[in-house]
Amino acid sequence: MNILVTGSNGQLGNCLRIASKGSNDKYIFTDVTELDIDGTHISRLDITDAEAVMKMVKDKGVDVIVNCAAYTNVDAAEDNQNLAELLNATAVRNLAEAVRANDGTLIHISTDYVFGKEPYNIPCREDQKGTPTGVYGMTKLHGEQQIAESGVKALILRTAWLYSEYGKNFVKTMLNLTATQPELKVVFDQTGTPTYAQDLAEAIFNIIENRKFEGNEGIYHYSNEGVCSWYDFTKMIAEYAGNTACDIQPCHSSEFPSKVIRPSYSVLDKTKFKETFELKVPYWTDSLKICIKNLKETSK
């Protein structure tokens, strides 16, 4: 099979590149800029260009698209709604239509930010109505709707609080801050689940490798197991990194004014994913330890 991956230089794309090494399937890695990473060539593909997407899917005989590309800057999206809509919804439609024309399947990554406006305190299920609190969540929900309207065979995987050894993310930011600042305030009134991108990438790879996407179309939730606040997350980051000198204190989100209201509770219910694909999901602290160990080793 031929699998096309978009956003290959992002967190999940890089992790999928690692997870897929040794596969008998052919993986075609793409991003908005052409480059080479650790011996893997990343081809240029502008997913906002419908003709370019259609041509590549046809020319390469693509059977599956894994869409890891997105506009993910939550705050900046409030001032760049058109660009966020273009990347998170219109481009998704382009991918859906192209792979549908080739009788293939789209595996699309969405987000817990499609929830948040309505108050609740139990994990969000796949059939729960989307109530985004900002432009980012709204445009990601629009992307899901574009997929449904296109009629393409698709798996939508909603994830949350993604981090990895690659790019900019919360773990890398807090590793730096807890190592350099004497004290730090972190919000404790926003609850969710950190997700190690390598765990998600390996789950996606497993689904593709075992052809589990066939006949299992629909929306699924995937994050690591467990629940925490951003404050708890930061405390564990500092502890595992040995950054014990920093005094980390909890605070309310109102102390950090933002253009967008983030979900106060966006824990995802993963029951459907685990039962359908029969995959074990790692606990968030176990995966965090692995990521921090890898980051410390590469910084030596």
PyMOL commands that set and color helices and strands:
alter all, ss='L'
color gray80, all
select helices_A, chain A and resi 11-19+50-59+74-77+81-101+112-114+135-150+170-180+197-209+230-241+253-255+271-277+284-298
alter helices_A, ss='H'
color red, helices_A
select strands_A, chain A and resi 2-6+26-31+35-37+40-44+64-67+105-111+153-159+162-163+183-187+191-192+195-196+218-221+228-229+247-251
alter strands_A, ss='S'
color yellow, strands_A
deselect
rebuild
show_as cartoon
